[in-house]
Amino acid sequence: MEEWKNGIEGVEGIKGVKGVKGEGEEQKNLNIMRKAKVFMHKSLAGYLIEEEKNNKYLFSYDNNYKGDPISLTMPVEIKEFYFNSFPPFFDGLLPEGIQLDGLLRIKKIDKDDYFSQLVAVGSDLVGAVSVEEML
């Protein structure tokens, strides 16, 4: 897929995502590196998928989710959001400064590995959102 954007259709059953189909495109395989469940007020809201490390990400609302959007920039009606870098909403949840330094040192996480940082602190985020890695 040359360009990721909102509105591309066809993520097939998020649990076992096999590919993405856009208008007039053949199915393409996603080599999913890591996935995480995203909760809003402890209810499953959707999934964050890192398709290519530090490069391509997909956030998809769960089909059964009927609550508030996790962010005003990510309305529930759109269902899928594609990003060419770590999604800004999730980036805003990451620790900074001395807390980031401690997290990186204790968990032995690379400073550019935002996905690992997010899942490391995902159960203790500010606000109503929490994140749990899917193994």
N, C-alpha and C positions, 0 to 999 in steps of 0.2 A: 504494500500500500504506500503510495508515494506521499500522500498528504492525509494526516489525521484531522478530523474535524467533527463538530457536533452534527448529529443527524444521520450518520452512516448506520444502516440497518443490519440486523441479522446476527448478533452475537448469539450463538446457539447454546442455550442452557448453561449458564455461567459456571456451573459445577465442573463441566467438562468442555470448556470452550474449545472448539475445533477450528473455527475460522470466522472471518468477517466477510460479509458480502455487501457490496455497495451496488448502486444502480448499474446494471449492465456489466458487472464484474463477475468473473469466476471466483469461486471460493478460494481463499488463501489461508494457509496454515499459520497459526500464531504459535510461536515457540514461547510459551508462558514461562517466565522465570519464577515469579513469585505472585501469590495472591493473598489478599487479606479481606476479612469480613469487616464491614463498617456498620456500626450501630448508632442509632439516634435514640436517646433516652432508653437505652438497653434493648431496643427492638431492632432486629436486623433491617438495615436500610438498603444495603447494597454491597458491592464488591469493588476493591481497588486491585487492579492487575498491572503488574510491571511486565511488559512484553519484551522490552529491550532495556538492559540495565542503564539507568540514568538517561534514558532517551524517550521511550514510548510507553505511555500509560493509558489505561482505560478505567474509568469509573462507570459502573452500571448499577442503576437502582434495581433492587430485587423486584420481581413481578408482583409479589404480594404486599409490597410496602405501600402504605396509604397515608403515612405521616407527613410531617413538615419536611421541606428540603434540608439537606445537611448544610447547605449554603445558599444564600439568595442568588448567587451566580450560577447555581446548578439546580434549576427547577425540576421537580419530580416528573413533570409532563414530558421532558425530553428523553429521559431514561438512560442515555449513553453519552459520555463525554470523553473525547480523545485529547491527549496532550503530548506534545513533543519534548516536554521536560516535566519535572516533578510538578504535579498539580498545585497551583498557588494556594488553594484552600488548605490542603494538607501541609504544605510548606509552612503556613502560618501557625500550625499547631506544634511545630518542632521547638525544642528547647534552644536557648541561645546563651551566649556568654559562658560563665563559669559552670552552669548546669550542663550545657552542651559539652564542654571540655571534660567534665566528670563522666558523663554518659559514654563518650567516645573512649575514654581511658578504661573505665570499668568493664564495659561490654566489648571492648576491642573492635569498634566499628570504624570504618573509614569515614572521614569527614564529608565525603561526597556521596555516601550511601544513604540517601534520605529515606528510602523505603525501610531499611533496617532501623534507622533512628525512630521512625514513626511506630513500627511494631514494638520496639523496645519500651516505648513510653505510652503505647496505645491504650492501656487500661487506666491511665492517670492523666488524661488530657483536660485542658481547660474547656468548660462548656459541656454540651449535651452529647458530643460525639465521642465514641471510643472505637478502637481498632484492634483486631485480633488476627494474627497471621494464620493462614490456612496451610497446614503441612501436607 
